[in-house]
């Protein structure tokens, strides 16, 4: 299969930067990014955003055949692979992605109907990249609406559960009384697992890991980590995500960190707890945890995370 057109042949419009004032921050844009996009015949000055992450191949699936040789992507040479098919496009993002980097992508369709081409903004994020996006150019089938409705219902249930839990915790006592009052212990109590011997650390992690445990209790799982900071700047966890064996993403409750920031050279390790709402059947298998700071530049990625 032929490679896409060279970067030097990209249209000037494709290379034109997106105005910063109209572009949300990477964190906000990727939190709200949808795995389903609908194109319209009307031209739009703002292309839809598709988030990408290192080590997360992205497949764009279209409901219309693509025009052969029409795929154009900014800085094509940086991508590990760009493989167009008849109705899909596989992208392997660069390994050296920096948070907030933007690449413009254009594809054209083979049937000549409007819109003839579509543009997308590929936005880099440390961990919230999508593995698959469905793009609808024709009227969406009923099945896609049903799939979208199920996704929306699941997100609504998670938000409702988070609100319920937060309200319950605000009125609950502290210590063991609080755990009992909230119903978190259940009949099985709290199971834990030491991960330090099995966990893997990505090269270039911003922090050094000293302790790792996972926990499972009634309706929740958590990962407790202890780090030291070998750098010269403080570090504060701003976000995290667990990515499962099939690419599924588990977004945690608000993170807890033992101190506002990790002081460089501090003797005492700093604790970070990542907690996720998950039933007994959920959060099974092996996960990768990625944490990032407010600037999303200094990240921590840990692999082979399992729960008891």
C-alpha positions as a printed Julia matrix, in Angstrom:
308×3 Matrix{Float64}:
   0.0    0.0    0.0
   1.48   3.39  -0.99
   2.48   5.85   1.68
   0.64   9.12   2.08
   1.72  12.27   0.27
   4.99  13.91   1.44
   4.8   16.72   3.95
   6.08  19.18   1.36
   2.91  18.68  -0.74
   0.54  19.54   2.09
  -1.83  22.37   1.35
  -1.15  25.64   3.14
  -4.55  25.47   4.73
  -3.72  22.12   6.25
  -0.54  23.49   7.78
  -2.14  26.66   9.09
  -2.02  26.67  12.92
  -5.21  26.65  14.93
  -5.65  29.97  16.79
  -4.75  29.39  20.48
  -7.64  31.51  21.71
 -10.22  29.16  20.15
  -8.54  25.93  21.24
  -9.3   24.43  24.67
  -6.51  23.1   26.85
  -5.37  19.53  26.07
  -6.81  18.24  29.35
 -10.25  19.78  28.77
 -10.39  18.83  25.09
  -9.38  15.21  25.72
 -11.71  14.78  28.68
 -14.62  15.79  26.44
 -13.44  14.1   23.22
 -15.99  11.76  21.67
 -15.22   8.4   20.01
 -17.95   9.19  17.45
 -17.82  12.16  15.06
 -20.46  13.36  12.59
 -19.39  15.38   9.54
 -21.68  17.86   7.79
 -21.69  19.31   4.3
 -21.29  22.82   5.72
 -17.69  23.96   5.98
 -16.31  24.43   9.48
 -13.39  26.58  10.51
 -12.76  24.4   13.58
 -11.93  20.77  12.77
 -13.01  18.14  15.3
 -10.39  17.17  17.89
  -9.08  13.62  18.14
  -6.7   12.97  21.03
  -3.6   10.81  20.56
  -1.08   9.36  23.02
   2.27   7.58  22.67
   1.97   3.79  22.41
  -1.78   4.0   21.65
  -2.42   3.27  17.95
  -5.47   5.11  16.62
  -7.91   3.71  14.07
 -10.32   6.08  12.31
 -13.26   4.14  10.87
 -15.36   5.85   8.18
 -18.79   4.94   6.81
 -17.64   5.97   3.3
 -14.77   4.73   1.16
 -11.64   6.9    1.14
 -10.08   8.27  -2.04
  -6.78   6.44  -2.61
  -3.72   8.59  -1.93
  -5.77  11.38  -0.37
  -4.53  11.12   3.22
  -2.39  14.08   4.24
  -0.94  14.5    7.71
   1.27  17.17   9.18
   4.8   15.98  10.06
   4.11  12.58   8.53
   7.72  11.51   9.07
   7.29  11.53  12.85
   4.49   8.96  12.88
   5.45   5.31  13.31
   2.91   4.26  10.68
   0.13   5.79   8.58
  -1.82   2.99   6.91
  -4.98   3.9    4.99
  -7.46   1.2    4.06
 -10.66   1.26   2.06
 -12.76   2.7    4.91
 -10.28   3.08   7.75
  -7.03   4.78   8.65
  -4.49   3.45  11.15
  -2.15   5.96  12.8
   0.73   5.08  15.12
   1.52   8.32  17.02
   5.1    9.5   17.53
   6.89   8.04  20.56
   8.32  11.44  21.46
   5.0   13.25  21.68
   4.91  16.36  23.86
   1.63  17.18  25.61
  -0.35  19.76  23.68
   1.33  19.13  20.31
  -1.07  19.49  17.39
  -1.08  17.82  13.98
  -3.56  18.43  11.22
  -4.99  15.51   9.26
  -6.99  15.58   6.04
  -8.77  12.75   4.22
 -10.91  12.83   1.08
 -13.76  10.54   0.06
 -14.16   8.53  -3.12
 -17.85   9.12  -3.98
 -17.63  12.85  -4.76
 -20.48  13.77  -2.4
 -20.26  16.62   0.12
 -18.25  17.04   2.18
 -15.59  15.91  -0.27
 -12.83  16.03   2.34
 -12.6   16.2    6.12
 -10.03  17.76   8.43
  -9.17  16.68  11.96
  -6.98  18.13  14.69
  -4.81  15.47  16.35
  -4.07  16.67  19.89
  -1.37  15.01  22.01
  -2.12  14.01  25.6
   0.03  11.84  27.92
  -2.64   9.18  28.39
  -6.14  10.13  27.17
  -5.55   9.24  23.52
  -8.34   7.32  21.79
  -7.73   3.94  20.22
 -10.73   4.06  17.87
 -12.93   6.83  16.47
 -15.96   6.26  14.23
 -16.58   9.0   11.67
 -20.06   9.3   10.14
 -20.49  11.23   6.9
 -23.86   9.78   5.98
 -26.95   9.7    8.25
 -26.01   7.64  11.27
 -27.5    4.13  11.57
 -29.77   3.31  14.49
 -27.09   1.07  15.99
 -24.7    4.01  16.34
 -27.32   6.04  18.19
 -27.95   3.1   20.49
 -24.22   2.73  21.11
 -23.9    6.45  21.86
 -26.9    6.3   24.18
 -25.37   3.38  26.11
 -22.1    5.3   26.47
 -23.92   8.41  27.67
 -25.99   6.36  30.14
 -22.84   4.72  31.53
 -21.15   8.11  31.97
 -24.28   9.49  33.64
 -24.41   6.54  36.04
 -20.75   7.04  36.92
 -21.32  10.76  37.57
 -24.37  10.0   39.7
 -22.42   7.4   41.68
 -19.54   9.83  42.21
 -21.95  12.51  43.45
 -23.67  10.01  45.76
 -20.36   8.82  47.17
 -19.04  12.34  47.68
 -22.22  13.39  49.47
 -22.08  10.29  51.65
 -18.43  10.93  52.52
 -19.08  14.57  53.47
 -21.54  13.5   56.13
 -19.63  10.43  57.3
 -17.38  10.27  60.37
 -13.63   9.79  60.03
 -11.49   6.68  60.42
 -12.99   3.19  60.63
 -16.34   4.69  61.55
 -16.42   6.45  58.21
 -15.47   3.33  56.25
 -18.19   1.37  58.01
 -20.78   4.12  57.68
 -20.13   4.52  53.95
 -20.58   0.79  53.3
 -17.22   0.49  51.58
 -15.98  -2.44  53.62
 -18.78  -4.85  52.77
 -18.56  -8.46  53.9
 -15.21  -9.03  52.22
 -13.44  -6.09  53.83
 -10.52  -4.59  51.93
  -8.21  -6.84  49.9
  -4.75  -5.6   48.98
  -1.85  -6.71  46.8
   1.82  -5.72  46.79
   2.84  -4.66  43.27
   6.4   -3.46  43.77
   8.06  -6.67  42.52
   5.91  -6.99  39.39
   5.23  -3.41  38.34
   7.15  -1.86  35.44
   8.35   1.74  35.2
   8.6    3.61  31.92
  11.91   5.14  30.94
  11.97   8.85  31.69
   9.45   8.79  34.54
   9.48  12.05  36.5
   9.47  10.27  39.9
  11.17   7.22  41.42
   8.84   4.53  42.73
   9.39   3.06  46.21
   6.05   1.42  47.05
   3.05   0.18  45.09
  -0.06  -1.54  46.38
  -3.48  -2.15  44.9
  -6.74  -2.49  46.79
 -10.26  -3.73  46.13
 -13.29  -3.11  48.29
 -17.04  -2.74  47.83
 -17.53  -1.05  44.45
 -14.03   0.43  44.25
 -10.4   -0.27  43.44
  -7.37   1.86  44.27
  -3.63   2.07  43.73
  -1.4    3.48  46.48
   2.02   4.7   45.39
   5.03   6.17  47.14
   7.57   8.23  45.2
  10.67  10.29  45.67
  11.5   13.19  43.39
  15.02  12.99  41.87
  14.56  16.26  39.98
  15.09  19.87  40.94
  11.47  21.03  40.6
   8.46  20.11  42.74
   5.83  17.8   41.26
   2.09  17.68  41.89
  -0.26  15.07  40.44
  -2.93  16.79  38.34
  -4.51  13.82  36.56
  -4.36  10.08  36.02
  -5.88   7.34  33.91
  -5.86   3.55  33.95
  -5.79   1.9   30.52
  -6.94  -1.71  30.37
  -5.82  -4.72  28.33
  -8.29  -3.95  25.51
  -7.57  -0.22  25.46
 -10.46   0.65  27.75
  -9.95   3.74  29.89
 -10.87   4.0   33.58
 -10.98   7.57  34.84
 -10.39   7.91  38.59
 -12.03   9.93  41.3
 -10.15  13.1   42.36
  -6.56  12.17  43.2
  -5.18  12.33  46.73
  -1.58  13.32  47.41
  -0.04  13.43  50.86
   1.53  16.89  50.46
   0.89  19.77  48.04
   4.06  19.01  46.1
   7.11  16.78  46.3
  10.09  18.8   47.41
  13.23  17.87  45.47
  15.59  15.89  47.66
  12.96  15.29  50.35
  13.7   12.33  52.62
  10.08  11.3   53.13
   8.38   9.59  50.15
   5.2   11.22  48.93
   2.03   9.14  48.7
  -0.41   9.32  45.8
  -3.69   7.38  45.81
  -5.63   6.72  42.61
  -9.18   5.44  43.2
 -11.68   4.18  40.61
 -15.32   3.17  40.9
 -15.46  -0.46  39.77
 -17.7   -3.44  40.55
 -16.46  -6.92  41.46
 -16.45  -7.97  37.78
 -14.73  -4.82  36.6
 -11.06  -3.81  36.73
  -9.88  -7.34  36.0
  -6.74  -7.99  34.01
  -3.56  -5.97  33.66
  -3.58  -2.17  33.53
  -1.22   0.68  32.74
  -1.4    3.73  35.0
  -0.28   7.14  33.79
  -0.1   10.23  36.01
   0.76  13.73  34.87
   1.4   17.16  36.38
  -0.47  20.39  35.61
   1.67  21.08  32.55
   1.41  17.45  31.36
   5.13  17.54  30.63
   6.45  15.38  33.48
   4.62  12.08  33.61
   4.79   8.77  35.46
   3.78   5.58  33.63
   3.54   2.25  35.44
   2.68  -1.07  33.79
   1.47  -4.5   34.9
  -0.92  -3.13  37.51
  -3.44  -5.69  38.75
  -6.03  -5.7   41.5
  -6.78  -8.41  44.08
